[in-house]
Amino acid sequence: MPDRTAYIPLNTYPEPASDAAILAAVDLAASLCHGMQVATFAVDIPPVASPIGGFLVNVDGMARAAEDRSRAECDRLRALISARPGGADRIRFVQHRPLLGGALGMATAAARYFDLALVPWSPDTQAAQDMAEALVFGSGVPVILVPPSARGDRVDHIAIAWDESRVAARALGDALRLLPEGGRVTVLTVQDEKALSGTGIADRLAASLTERGYQAGAASLALEGRGIAAALQDAALAAGAQMLAMGGFGHSRLREFVLGGATKGVMSDLRLPVLLAH
């Protein structure tokens, strides 16, 4: 199998994701790939003319202070990751200095040169949320959101949220590429969330995967008062899966993405790594 390389973009403005989430993403990348590129983004804020001449607010001084904090965070994160025991020699660091608002487009374009992207997930950090949405909907590569609680164990069991849709099939294909030979797949369907295209679709996919050499099983879920995101994650964790794969739903004419309920719910309460495909 050819070597896989993961891309991990770390935006530092206005603040980075948590250290725990960043280290969890690095550990997961090490378990999935032979190498990784960690890209840090230090903001460059162009001078802005103050309409009141800077007498009341030192706009330029505030901008330069924000730039200094952003660059210092880039240096700190590189030191944090480099100190991680084992695997440091497999990491390539790059630092960019995009103009304010340019980090997302730069990261999205860069991700296309790698096998997959991992985004450290902090639900209360806007920069992490923006980076995740930009890569899921714009990069064209598999994107894995990694919560602080994720462990860097070998991934040999993946759960797939299955509804026979195009995006679910894309998520399945992306996830299967990460499994080792003889890996395990649990196929999850939620019966009372929306109309499915047919009955027995989880069993049908599990049978197909078994014929192809995977260990596969099916589970049909009932919400029982839970949101679909909670139900999917509960089932994945109960089955012992180390990752959940699902389609990332969205549409837009002006790149204002509207997330489907399951995707949005998973992203707001992430309890295991989630591979999103669009």
Backbone as JSON, one array per atom type, in Angstrom:
{
  "sequence": "MPDRTAYIPLNTYPEPASDAAILAAVDLAASLCHGMQVATFAVDIPPVASPIGGFLVNVDGMARAAEDRSRAECDRLRALISARPGGADRIRFVQHRPLLGGALGMATAAARYFDLALVPWSPDTQAAQDMAEALVFGSGVPVILVPPSARGDRVDHIAIAWDESRVAARALGDALRLLPEGGRVTVLTVQDEKALSGTGIADRLAASLTERGYQAGAASLALEGRGIAAALQDAALAAGAQMLAMGGFGHSRLREFVLGGATKGVMSDLRLPVLLAH",
  "N": [[0.85, -1.19, 0.0], [0.6, 2.23, -0.86], [2.34, 4.95, 0.78], [0.55, 6.98, 3.09], [-0.21, 10.42, 3.61], [-1.04, 12.82, 5.98], [-2.78, 15.92, 6.44], [-2.68, 18.63, 8.61], [-4.14, 21.44, 9.5], [-3.58, 24.37, 11.39], [-5.07, 27.01, 12.61], [-4.36, 30.1, 14.1], [-5.69, 32.38, 14.77], [-8.73, 33.88, 15.69], [-8.02, 32.47, 17.97], [-6.35, 29.37, 18.71], [-7.34, 25.88, 18.32], [-7.89, 23.7, 21.17], [-5.07, 22.56, 23.08], [-5.23, 19.86, 23.76], [-6.94, 18.8, 21.81], [-5.44, 19.27, 19.51], [-3.13, 17.69, 19.96], [-4.37, 15.21, 20.07], [-5.22, 14.98, 17.41], [-2.77, 14.86, 16.08], [-1.75, 12.46, 17.14], [-3.68, 10.65, 16.17], [-3.31, 10.94, 13.42], [-0.74, 9.88, 13.23], [-1.29, 7.22, 13.73], [-2.77, 6.51, 11.52], [-1.4, 7.19, 9.21], [1.68, 7.38, 7.27], [3.09, 9.67, 7.41], [2.9, 13.23, 8.11], [1.82, 16.59, 7.49], [2.03, 19.49, 9.26], [0.49, 22.48, 9.34], [0.8, 25.79, 10.26], [-0.86, 28.9, 10.82], [-0.21, 32.2, 10.81], [-1.64, 35.24, 11.44], [-1.89, 38.04, 9.23], [-2.53, 41.31, 9.45], [-3.73, 43.84, 7.58], [-2.92, 47.38, 7.49], [-5.34, 49.63, 8.8], [-7.15, 52.47, 8.17], [-8.11, 54.71, 10.63], [-11.22, 56.21, 11.21], [-11.42, 58.16, 13.11], [-8.98, 59.06, 13.47], [-7.36, 57.69, 15.21], [-7.29, 58.67, 17.79], [-8.91, 57.87, 19.9], [-8.94, 55.06, 19.85], [-6.38, 52.8, 19.48], [-6.01, 51.48, 16.75], [-4.14, 50.38, 14.94], [-2.12, 49.57, 16.69], [-3.46, 47.58, 18.15], [-3.88, 45.73, 16.13], [-1.24, 45.0, 15.47], [-0.5, 43.81, 17.88], [-2.21, 41.6, 17.91], [-1.21, 40.2, 15.72], [1.35, 39.57, 16.71], [0.66, 37.85, 18.84], [-0.49, 35.78, 17.41], [1.67, 34.81, 15.85], [3.35, 34.0, 17.92], [1.82, 31.93, 18.98], [1.94, 30.1, 16.87], [4.66, 29.34, 17.03], [4.65, 28.25, 19.6], [2.88, 26.08, 19.33], [4.23, 24.48, 17.5], [6.42, 23.73, 19.07], [5.07, 22.35, 21.08], [3.99, 20.14, 19.69], [6.3, 18.98, 18.64], [7.52, 18.04, 20.91], [6.12, 15.8, 21.51], [6.19, 12.42, 22.43], [7.8, 10.13, 20.29], [7.5, 9.62, 16.76], [7.98, 12.23, 15.87], [9.79, 12.64, 13.86], [8.38, 12.09, 11.61], [6.9, 14.22, 10.97], [6.29, 17.11, 9.12], [6.75, 20.51, 9.31], [5.17, 23.52, 8.38], [4.89, 27.04, 8.04], [2.58, 29.61, 7.53], [1.68, 32.94, 6.51], [-0.99, 34.3, 6.1], [-3.11, 36.92, 4.77], [-5.56, 38.63, 6.77], [-8.38, 36.64, 7.16], [-7.67, 34.94, 5.13], [-6.71, 32.41, 5.71], [-8.38, 30.13, 5.63], [-9.02, 29.63, 2.91], [-6.44, 29.17, 1.95], [-5.67, 26.88, 3.4], [-7.61, 25.07, 2.53], [-7.0, 24.77, -0.2], [-4.4, 23.74, 0.02], [-4.84, 21.29, 1.29], [-5.67, 19.57, -0.69], [-3.49, 18.36, -1.75], [-2.85, 16.2, -0.29], [-3.55, 13.02, 1.34], [-5.6, 12.94, 3.21], [-7.29, 15.09, 5.56], [-6.92, 16.26, 8.87], [-8.71, 17.79, 11.43], [-8.33, 19.45, 14.38], [-10.78, 19.52, 16.87], [-12.66, 21.9, 18.52], [-15.45, 22.72, 20.14], [-16.13, 25.22, 21.1], [-14.51, 27.02, 19.89], [-14.26, 29.31, 17.44], [-12.53, 29.51, 15.25], [-11.73, 26.86, 14.82], [-14.16, 25.67, 14.08], [-14.75, 27.08, 11.73], [-12.59, 26.29, 10.13], [-13.05, 23.54, 9.89], [-15.54, 23.44, 8.46], [-14.77, 24.74, 6.11], [-12.87, 22.96, 5.0], [-14.3, 20.52, 4.82], [-16.32, 21.1, 2.96], [-14.94, 22.23, 0.86], [-12.4, 21.12, 0.2], [-12.3, 18.56, -1.01], [-11.08, 16.25, -0.16], [-10.98, 13.46, 2.2], [-12.06, 14.43, 5.42], [-11.31, 14.49, 8.79], [-12.71, 15.1, 11.85], [-11.4, 15.76, 14.99], [-11.85, 15.18, 18.31], [-10.88, 16.4, 21.63], [-10.91, 14.2, 23.32], [-10.21, 11.98, 21.86], [-8.37, 8.99, 21.19], [-5.13, 7.88, 20.23], [-5.09, 5.3, 19.16], [-4.62, 2.34, 17.09], [-6.65, 2.3, 14.26], [-9.01, 0.07, 13.57], [-11.63, -0.48, 13.35], [-14.51, 0.81, 12.11], [-17.45, 2.75, 12.18], [-20.23, 3.29, 10.06], [-22.52, 5.7, 9.06], [-25.4, 5.01, 7.45], [-27.45, 5.59, 4.68], [-27.89, 5.04, 2.1], [-27.32, 7.17, 0.45], [-25.6, 9.41, -1.85], [-23.54, 10.89, -0.59], [-23.14, 9.36, 1.69], [-22.14, 7.02, 0.56], [-19.77, 8.01, -0.46], [-18.47, 8.69, 1.94], [-18.21, 6.13, 3.02], [-16.46, 4.89, 1.15], [-14.18, 6.49, 1.51], [-13.59, 5.91, 4.19], [-13.07, 3.14, 4.16], [-10.61, 3.01, 2.93], [-8.9, 3.6, 4.94], [-8.88, 1.5, 6.65], [-7.17, -1.37, 7.96], [-6.15, -4.56, 6.53], [-8.68, -6.98, 6.83], [-10.16, -5.41, 8.5], [-12.83, -4.03, 10.55], [-16.29, -3.22, 10.13], [-19.1, -1.45, 11.18], [-22.38, -1.06, 10.28], [-24.65, 1.51, 10.42], [-28.03, 2.38, 10.7], [-30.7, 4.69, 11.05], [-33.91, 4.35, 11.95], [-36.22, 5.9, 12.52], [-35.82, 8.54, 11.81], [-35.78, 9.7, 9.24], [-37.33, 9.11, 6.04], [-36.23, 6.15, 4.61], [-34.6, 4.71, 1.73], [-35.22, 2.08, 1.4], [-35.95, -1.14, 2.94], [-33.86, -3.02, 5.15], [-31.35, -2.05, 4.35], [-28.99, -1.71, 5.76], [-28.2, -4.32, 6.43], [-27.83, -5.27, 3.87], [-25.63, -3.77, 2.95], [-23.73, -4.6, 4.83], [-23.51, -7.31, 4.16], [-22.42, -7.09, 1.61], [-19.94, -5.93, 2.21], [-18.82, -7.96, 3.75], [-18.48, -9.95, 1.83], [-16.41, -8.8, 0.49], [-14.27, -9.08, 2.11], [-14.17, -7.8, 4.57], [-14.84, -7.59, 8.11], [-18.03, -7.35, 8.95], [-21.0, -5.9, 10.29], [-24.46, -5.15, 11.03], [-26.56, -2.58, 12.34], [-29.65, -1.44, 13.43], [-31.12, 1.54, 14.4], [-33.11, 3.18, 16.91], [-34.35, 6.36, 17.73], [-35.41, 7.07, 20.25], [-36.01, 9.34, 21.79], [-33.61, 10.67, 21.68], [-31.35, 12.92, 19.95], [-30.42, 12.55, 16.49], [-27.66, 12.69, 16.11], [-26.6, 12.09, 18.65], [-27.6, 9.49, 18.91], [-26.28, 8.1, 16.82], [-23.58, 8.37, 17.59], [-23.63, 7.17, 20.11], [-24.24, 4.52, 19.37], [-22.05, 3.86, 17.74], [-19.92, 4.02, 19.58], [-20.75, 2.1, 21.45], [-20.52, -0.18, 19.92], [-17.83, -0.41, 19.79], [-16.37, 0.94, 17.91], [-13.7, 2.91, 16.57], [-13.96, 5.15, 15.08], [-16.34, 7.25, 13.43], [-17.97, 7.38, 10.36], [-19.49, 9.53, 8.02], [-21.77, 11.25, 5.78], [-21.28, 14.66, 4.87], [-23.57, 17.13, 4.91], [-24.78, 19.75, 2.82], [-25.57, 22.83, 1.13], [-25.32, 25.55, -1.18], [-25.56, 28.73, -2.75], [-24.03, 30.92, -2.45], [-21.85, 30.1, -1.0], [-22.68, 29.88, 1.64], [-23.09, 27.72, 3.95], [-25.46, 25.21, 4.69], [-25.93, 23.08, 7.14], [-26.89, 19.67, 7.47], [-29.13, 18.08, 9.86], [-28.02, 15.84, 11.31], [-25.26, 16.04, 10.81], [-24.66, 18.6, 11.84], [-25.34, 18.23, 14.51], [-23.53, 16.26, 15.34], [-21.14, 17.63, 15.07], [-21.4, 19.56, 17.03], [-21.3, 18.18, 19.39], [-18.97, 16.34, 19.77], [-17.72, 13.14, 20.22], [-16.09, 11.13, 19.42], [-13.6, 10.5, 16.86], [-14.71, 11.78, 13.74], [-15.26, 11.08, 10.44], [-15.95, 13.07, 7.75], [-17.55, 13.34, 4.68], [-18.12, 15.02, 1.59]],
  "CA": [[0.0, 0.0, 0.0], [1.4, 3.46, -0.86], [2.33, 5.73, 2.02], [-0.44, 8.05, 3.21], [0.23, 11.6, 4.34], [-2.16, 13.61, 6.5], [-2.6, 17.36, 6.53], [-3.28, 19.16, 9.82], [-4.04, 22.9, 9.52], [-3.8, 24.96, 12.71], [-5.26, 28.45, 12.55], [-4.1, 30.64, 15.43], [-6.39, 33.64, 14.96], [-8.37, 34.64, 16.89], [-7.36, 31.57, 18.92], [-6.27, 28.01, 18.16], [-8.05, 24.81, 19.03], [-7.24, 23.35, 22.42], [-3.87, 21.72, 22.97], [-5.61, 18.45, 23.82], [-7.48, 18.41, 20.5], [-4.33, 19.27, 18.56], [-2.3, 16.51, 20.19], [-5.17, 14.05, 19.68], [-5.18, 14.9, 15.95], [-1.43, 14.4, 15.71], [-1.65, 11.03, 17.49], [-4.51, 9.88, 15.25], [-2.62, 10.96, 12.13], [0.38, 8.95, 13.31], [-1.81, 5.84, 13.68], [-3.39, 6.27, 10.23], [-0.57, 7.58, 8.07], [3.12, 7.26, 7.41], [3.63, 10.99, 7.64], [1.91, 14.3, 8.19], [2.27, 17.97, 7.41], [1.33, 20.38, 10.17], [0.59, 23.85, 8.84], [0.32, 26.82, 11.17], [-1.23, 30.12, 10.12], [-0.06, 33.42, 11.6], [-2.43, 36.23, 10.72], [-1.31, 39.31, 8.79], [-3.64, 42.25, 9.44], [-3.32, 45.06, 6.87], [-3.24, 48.64, 8.19], [-6.69, 50.15, 8.59], [-7.24, 53.89, 8.53], [-9.15, 54.97, 11.61], [-11.99, 57.42, 10.86], [-11.28, 59.18, 14.15], [-7.57, 59.42, 13.57], [-6.62, 56.92, 16.2], [-7.2, 59.35, 19.06], [-9.61, 57.13, 20.95], [-8.61, 53.64, 19.78], [-5.13, 52.54, 18.74], [-6.36, 50.33, 15.91], [-2.93, 49.75, 14.42], [-1.44, 48.89, 17.79], [-4.2, 46.36, 18.45], [-3.63, 44.78, 15.05], [0.11, 44.45, 15.6], [-0.49, 42.91, 19.05], [-2.87, 40.35, 17.49], [-0.24, 39.49, 14.87], [2.4, 39.02, 17.58], [0.1, 36.7, 19.55], [-0.7, 34.7, 16.45], [2.98, 34.22, 15.55], [3.84, 33.31, 19.12], [1.08, 30.68, 19.07], [2.53, 29.18, 15.88], [5.9, 28.81, 17.6], [4.33, 27.41, 20.76], [2.27, 24.83, 18.88], [5.27, 23.64, 16.92], [7.18, 23.15, 20.19], [4.19, 21.39, 21.75], [3.89, 18.92, 18.88], [7.63, 18.39, 18.51], [7.86, 17.38, 22.17], [5.32, 14.59, 21.66], [7.07, 11.25, 22.32], [7.68, 9.25, 19.13], [6.85, 10.06, 15.54], [8.28, 13.61, 15.49], [10.54, 12.66, 12.61], [7.44, 11.89, 10.51], [6.11, 15.45, 10.85], [6.87, 18.26, 8.43], [6.09, 21.74, 9.72], [5.21, 24.7, 7.53], [4.18, 28.17, 8.62], [2.1, 30.57, 6.55], [1.23, 34.21, 7.06], [-2.02, 34.82, 5.2], [-3.84, 38.11, 5.17], [-6.74, 38.38, 7.6], [-9.44, 35.97, 6.43], [-7.16, 34.12, 4.03], [-6.2, 31.1, 6.14], [-9.28, 29.03, 5.25], [-8.81, 29.32, 1.5], [-5.1, 28.63, 1.79], [-5.68, 25.52, 3.94], [-8.45, 24.25, 1.67], [-6.23, 24.45, -1.41], [-3.25, 22.91, 0.38], [-5.3, 19.95, 1.68], [-5.88, 18.75, -1.89], [-2.23, 17.7, -2.1], [-2.62, 15.15, 0.69], [-4.53, 11.93, 1.3], [-6.71, 13.29, 4.08], [-7.03, 16.2, 6.47], [-7.43, 16.11, 10.23], [-8.96, 19.09, 12.04], [-8.6, 19.4, 15.82], [-12.12, 20.07, 17.06], [-13.03, 22.54, 19.78], [-16.78, 23.26, 19.82], [-16.26, 26.61, 21.53], [-13.5, 27.81, 19.2], [-14.8, 29.63, 16.13], [-11.54, 29.22, 14.21], [-11.78, 25.42, 14.53], [-15.4, 25.4, 13.36], [-14.61, 27.62, 10.38], [-11.64, 25.45, 9.39], [-13.71, 22.26, 9.59], [-16.52, 23.62, 7.39], [-14.07, 25.07, 4.87], [-12.24, 21.78, 4.43], [-15.3, 19.52, 4.46], [-17.08, 21.49, 1.78], [-14.13, 22.79, -0.2], [-11.1, 20.5, -0.12], [-12.42, 17.38, -1.86], [-10.41, 15.09, 0.44], [-11.61, 13.09, 3.47], [-11.74, 15.3, 6.56], [-11.64, 13.86, 10.07], [-12.75, 15.99, 13.0], [-10.81, 15.02, 16.11], [-12.11, 15.84, 19.61], [-9.78, 16.23, 22.6], [-10.99, 12.9, 24.0], [-9.82, 10.89, 20.96], [-7.13, 8.29, 21.48], [-4.36, 7.62, 19.01], [-4.94, 3.86, 18.95], [-4.79, 1.85, 15.74], [-8.05, 2.28, 13.85], [-9.34, -1.14, 12.82], [-13.09, -0.66, 13.41], [-15.17, 2.05, 11.75], [-18.9, 2.73, 12.01], [-20.68, 4.12, 8.95], [-23.92, 6.09, 9.07], [-25.76, 4.59, 6.1], [-28.82, 5.82, 4.2], [-27.83, 4.79, 0.65], [-27.15, 8.41, -0.3], [-24.3, 9.59, -2.51], [-22.52, 11.33, 0.36], [-22.83, 8.22, 2.56], [-21.27, 6.13, -0.21], [-18.45, 8.65, -0.5], [-17.88, 8.53, 3.26], [-17.82, 4.73, 3.15], [-15.26, 4.66, 0.36], [-13.05, 7.15, 2.18], [-13.28, 5.21, 5.43], [-12.51, 1.82, 3.88], [-9.19, 3.17, 2.58], [-8.12, 3.75, 6.17], [-8.9, 0.26, 7.43], [-6.19, -2.4, 7.6], [-6.72, -5.81, 6.03], [-9.49, -7.65, 7.84], [-10.78, -4.44, 9.39], [-14.23, -4.24, 10.91], [-17.21, -2.12, 9.82], [-20.46, -1.54, 11.7], [-23.26, -0.24, 9.45], [-25.69, 2.06, 11.27], [-29.16, 3.1, 10.11], [-31.66, 5.22, 12.01], [-35.19, 4.05, 11.29], [-37.32, 6.84, 12.75], [-35.36, 9.92, 11.62], [-36.27, 10.13, 7.94], [-37.7, 7.99, 5.18], [-35.11, 5.52, 3.93], [-34.94, 4.27, 0.38], [-35.68, 0.71, 1.4], [-35.73, -1.86, 4.19], [-32.72, -3.93, 5.14], [-30.19, -1.52, 3.64], [-27.79, -1.93, 6.56], [-27.82, -5.73, 6.24], [-27.36, -5.42, 2.49], [-24.26, -3.25, 2.86], [-22.87, -5.47, 5.63], [-23.26, -8.52, 3.38], [-21.5, -6.72, 0.53], [-18.61, -5.74, 2.79], [-18.31, -9.27, 4.14], [-18.01, -10.61, 0.6], [-15.18, -8.14, 0.06], [-13.18, -9.4, 3.03], [-14.23, -7.06, 5.83], [-15.74, -8.08, 9.15], [-19.08, -6.34, 8.91], [-22.27, -6.17, 10.92], [-25.44, -4.08, 10.85], [-27.35, -2.21, 13.51], [-30.74, -0.51, 13.15], [-31.26, 2.33, 15.61], [-34.28, 4.01, 17.18], [-33.89, 7.56, 18.42], [-35.81, 6.95, 21.66], [-35.91, 10.63, 22.45], [-32.3, 11.3, 21.46], [-31.09, 13.46, 18.63], [-29.77, 11.56, 15.64], [-26.21, 12.73, 16.33], [-26.33, 11.34, 19.87], [-27.88, 8.07, 18.65], [-25.2, 7.54, 16.0], [-22.35, 8.26, 18.36], [-23.85, 6.14, 21.13], [-24.16, 3.2, 18.74], [-20.67, 3.63, 17.31], [-19.09, 3.76, 20.76], [-21.18, 0.84, 22.03], [-19.99, -1.27, 19.08], [-16.38, -0.45, 19.91], [-15.72, 1.6, 16.76], [-12.81, 4.02, 16.92], [-14.26, 6.29, 14.22], [-17.64, 7.27, 12.77], [-17.92, 8.01, 9.03], [-20.81, 9.95, 7.57], [-21.78, 12.29, 4.78], [-21.46, 16.03, 5.32], [-24.63, 17.67, 4.06], [-24.76, 21.2, 2.71], [-25.76, 23.37, -0.2], [-25.23, 26.99, -1.13], [-25.23, 29.47, -3.95], [-23.03, 31.94, -2.1], [-20.94, 29.48, -0.04], [-23.21, 29.93, 2.99], [-23.44, 26.31, 4.04], [-26.54, 24.81, 5.56], [-25.61, 21.71, 7.53], [-28.0, 18.79, 7.83], [-29.27, 17.93, 11.3], [-27.09, 14.88, 11.9], [-23.91, 16.58, 10.75], [-24.53, 19.72, 12.77], [-25.38, 17.72, 15.86], [-22.28, 15.57, 15.63], [-20.08, 18.62, 15.2], [-21.56, 20.33, 18.26], [-21.02, 17.3, 20.54], [-18.12, 15.31, 19.18], [-17.19, 12.25, 21.25], [-15.08, 10.26, 18.8], [-13.26, 11.06, 15.55], [-15.76, 11.64, 12.74], [-14.87, 11.35, 9.07], [-17.03, 13.68, 7.0], [-17.34, 13.45, 3.23], [-19.12, 15.86, 0.95]],
  "C": [[0.88, 1.25, 0.0], [1.3, 4.19, 0.47], [1.24, 6.8, 1.97], [0.16, 9.2, 4.0], [-0.99, 12.43, 4.72], [-1.78, 15.08, 6.57], [-3.36, 17.87, 7.75], [-3.1, 20.67, 9.83], [-4.4, 23.46, 10.89], [-3.86, 26.48, 12.56], [-5.11, 29.02, 13.96], [-4.82, 31.97, 15.69], [-7.89, 33.44, 14.78], [-7.8, 33.79, 18.02], [-7.33, 30.18, 18.31], [-7.21, 27.07, 18.88], [-7.29, 24.46, 20.3], [-6.02, 22.48, 22.18], [-4.25, 20.24, 22.95], [-6.15, 17.97, 22.48], [-6.37, 18.34, 19.46], [-3.46, 18.03, 18.73], [-3.06, 15.23, 19.84], [-5.15, 13.87, 18.16], [-3.83, 14.4, 15.47], [-1.27, 12.91, 15.99], [-2.48, 10.18, 16.53], [-3.86, 9.83, 13.87], [-1.47, 9.96, 12.13], [-0.09, 7.51, 13.22], [-2.35, 5.5, 12.3], [-2.42, 6.38, 9.05], [0.91, 7.38, 8.36], [3.77, 8.61, 7.7], [2.53, 12.02, 7.73], [2.59, 15.64, 7.98], [1.39, 18.8, 8.33], [1.57, 21.81, 9.7], [0.02, 24.8, 9.88], [0.12, 28.11, 10.39], [-1.15, 31.3, 11.09], [-0.69, 34.57, 10.84], [-1.6, 37.47, 10.38], [-2.47, 40.29, 8.6], [-3.19, 43.54, 8.75], [-3.67, 46.31, 7.68], [-4.63, 49.13, 7.81], [-6.72, 51.6, 9.05], [-8.4, 54.1, 9.5], [-9.9, 56.25, 11.26], [-11.88, 58.52, 11.91], [-9.82, 59.45, 14.44], [-6.79, 58.7, 14.64], [-6.53, 57.59, 17.56], [-7.82, 58.55, 20.2], [-9.23, 55.66, 21.0], [-7.35, 53.47, 18.93], [-5.35, 51.29, 17.89], [-5.12, 49.62, 15.41], [-2.18, 48.99, 15.51], [-2.13, 47.6, 18.16], [-3.96, 45.3, 17.39], [-2.24, 44.16, 15.18], [0.21, 43.5, 16.8], [-1.13, 41.57, 18.7], [-1.93, 39.54, 16.61], [0.85, 38.84, 15.73], [1.89, 37.79, 18.33], [-0.06, 35.51, 18.62], [0.63, 34.02, 16.11], [3.54, 33.46, 16.74], [3.12, 31.97, 19.3], [1.6, 29.65, 18.07], [3.79, 28.53, 16.45], [5.61, 27.87, 18.77], [3.75, 26.06, 20.33], [3.3, 23.91, 18.24], [6.1, 22.98, 18.02], [6.36, 22.09, 20.91], [4.15, 20.07, 21.0], [5.23, 18.21, 18.78], [8.03, 17.62, 19.76], [7.06, 16.1, 22.39], [6.22, 13.37, 21.5], [6.77, 10.43, 21.07], [7.01, 9.92, 17.95], [7.17, 11.47, 15.09], [9.02, 13.68, 14.17], [9.65, 12.45, 11.39], [6.63, 13.15, 10.23], [6.92, 16.51, 10.12], [6.07, 19.49, 8.82], [6.24, 22.81, 8.64], [4.44, 25.8, 8.23], [3.83, 29.16, 7.52], [1.69, 31.85, 7.27], [0.22, 34.84, 6.11], [-2.58, 36.15, 5.7], [-5.07, 37.71, 5.97], [-7.86, 37.8, 6.75], [-8.97, 35.03, 5.35], [-6.73, 32.72, 4.42], [-7.07, 29.95, 5.64], [-9.09, 28.65, 3.8], [-7.46, 28.7, 1.25], [-5.05, 27.17, 2.26], [-6.49, 24.58, 3.04], [-7.71, 23.83, 0.41], [-5.08, 23.51, -1.09], [-3.66, 21.47, 0.69], [-5.43, 19.03, 0.48], [-4.62, 18.01, -2.33], [-1.9, 16.54, -1.16], [-3.75, 14.11, 0.63], [-5.77, 12.22, 2.14], [-6.3, 14.45, 4.95], [-7.63, 15.89, 7.83], [-7.54, 17.5, 10.86], [-9.21, 18.91, 13.53], [-9.9, 20.16, 16.11], [-12.3, 20.64, 18.45], [-14.37, 23.22, 19.54], [-16.96, 24.72, 20.19], [-15.25, 27.53, 20.84], [-13.94, 28.06, 17.77], [-13.83, 29.29, 15.02], [-11.55, 27.74, 13.83], [-13.03, 25.07, 13.74], [-15.3, 25.88, 11.91], [-13.68, 26.75, 9.53], [-12.29, 24.13, 9.0], [-14.68, 22.42, 8.42], [-15.83, 23.92, 6.07], [-13.49, 23.83, 4.22], [-13.26, 20.73, 4.02], [-15.96, 19.86, 3.14], [-16.22, 21.96, 0.62], [-12.92, 22.01, -0.64], [-11.21, 19.34, -1.09], [-11.71, 16.16, -1.33], [-11.16, 14.7, 1.72], [-11.14, 13.99, 4.6], [-12.2, 14.6, 7.83], [-11.59, 14.93, 11.15], [-12.33, 15.2, 14.23], [-11.06, 15.76, 17.41], [-10.95, 15.61, 20.57], [-9.76, 14.85, 23.24], [-10.51, 11.74, 23.13], [-8.49, 10.29, 21.38], [-6.44, 7.94, 20.17], [-4.14, 6.15, 18.74], [-5.08, 3.52, 17.47], [-6.27, 1.76, 15.4], [-8.3, 1.04, 13.0], [-10.84, -1.44, 12.85], [-13.74, 0.7, 13.19], [-16.66, 1.82, 11.65], [-19.26, 3.68, 10.88], [-22.16, 4.42, 9.1], [-24.45, 5.94, 7.64], [-27.22, 4.87, 5.79], [-28.91, 5.66, 2.68], [-27.62, 6.06, -0.18], [-25.76, 8.48, -0.94], [-23.22, 9.97, -1.51], [-22.16, 10.22, 1.34], [-21.91, 7.24, 1.84], [-19.86, 6.71, -0.3], [-17.74, 8.5, 0.84], [-17.41, 7.09, 3.48], [-16.53, 4.44, 2.39], [-14.03, 5.28, 0.99], [-12.62, 6.38, 3.41], [-12.61, 3.87, 5.17], [-11.02, 1.91, 3.53], [-8.3, 3.28, 3.81], [-8.03, 2.47, 6.98], [-7.78, -0.68, 7.01], [-6.9, -3.64, 7.07], [-7.47, -6.52, 7.15], [-10.16, -6.71, 8.81], [-12.27, -4.65, 9.53], [-15.06, -3.0, 10.61], [-18.56, -2.42, 10.46], [-21.32, -0.56, 10.92], [-24.45, 0.19, 10.31], [-26.77, 2.72, 10.43], [-30.09, 3.53, 11.22], [-33.04, 5.14, 11.37], [-36.22, 5.15, 11.42], [-36.87, 8.29, 12.61], [-35.83, 10.49, 10.3], [-36.62, 8.9, 7.12], [-36.47, 7.45, 4.47], [-35.56, 4.97, 2.59], [-35.44, 2.84, 0.32], [-35.43, 0.07, 2.75], [-34.51, -2.77, 4.03], [-31.47, -3.38, 4.47], [-28.9, -1.7, 4.43], [-27.29, -3.37, 6.39], [-27.25, -5.96, 4.83], [-25.93, -4.92, 2.35], [-23.3, -4.14, 3.65], [-22.53, -6.75, 4.87], [-22.28, -8.23, 2.25], [-20.08, -6.56, 1.05], [-17.99, -7.07, 3.21], [-17.77, -10.04, 2.93], [-16.69, -10.03, 0.13], [-14.04, -8.29, 1.06], [-13.16, -8.63, 4.33], [-15.07, -7.84, 6.84], [-16.83, -7.03, 9.3], [-20.34, -6.83, 9.61], [-23.18, -4.97, 10.77], [-26.17, -3.84, 12.15], [-28.38, -1.18, 13.1], [-31.09, 0.21, 14.45], [-32.64, 2.98, 15.69], [-33.8, 5.2, 18.0], [-34.22, 7.53, 19.9], [-35.59, 8.25, 22.41], [-34.59, 11.34, 22.27], [-32.28, 12.0, 20.11], [-30.35, 12.41, 17.81], [-28.26, 11.53, 15.85], [-25.83, 11.92, 17.57], [-26.53, 9.85, 19.64], [-26.76, 7.42, 17.85], [-23.92, 7.36, 16.8], [-22.48, 7.22, 19.48], [-23.65, 4.75, 20.53], [-22.74, 2.88, 18.3], [-19.78, 3.29, 18.49], [-19.46, 2.42, 21.4], [-20.64, -0.35, 21.24], [-18.48, -1.39, 19.17], [-15.65, 0.19, 18.75], [-14.83, 2.74, 17.25], [-13.09, 5.27, 16.1], [-15.65, 6.11, 13.63], [-17.47, 7.98, 11.43], [-19.33, 8.35, 8.59], [-20.68, 11.03, 6.51], [-21.96, 13.65, 5.41], [-22.43, 16.72, 4.4], [-24.52, 19.18, 3.99], [-25.04, 21.63, 1.29], [-25.69, 24.89, -0.09], [-25.02, 27.56, -2.51], [-24.09, 30.45, -3.68], [-22.09, 31.43, -1.01], [-21.37, 29.73, 1.41], [-23.81, 28.55, 3.26], [-24.54, 26.07, 5.07], [-26.31, 23.34, 5.91], [-26.88, 20.94, 7.84], [-27.99, 18.53, 9.33], [-28.25, 17.0, 11.92], [-25.68, 15.43, 11.92], [-23.72, 17.68, 11.77], [-24.5, 19.23, 14.21], [-24.09, 17.02, 16.26], [-21.17, 16.58, 15.87], [-20.19, 19.41, 16.5], [-21.25, 19.5, 19.5], [-20.23, 16.1, 20.05], [-17.49, 14.47, 20.29], [-16.22, 11.2, 20.74], [-14.73, 10.88, 17.45], [-14.37, 10.76, 14.53], [-15.18, 12.03, 11.38], [-16.08, 11.87, 8.32], [-16.65, 13.77, 5.54], [-18.44, 14.29, 2.64], [-19.03, 15.66, -0.55]]
}
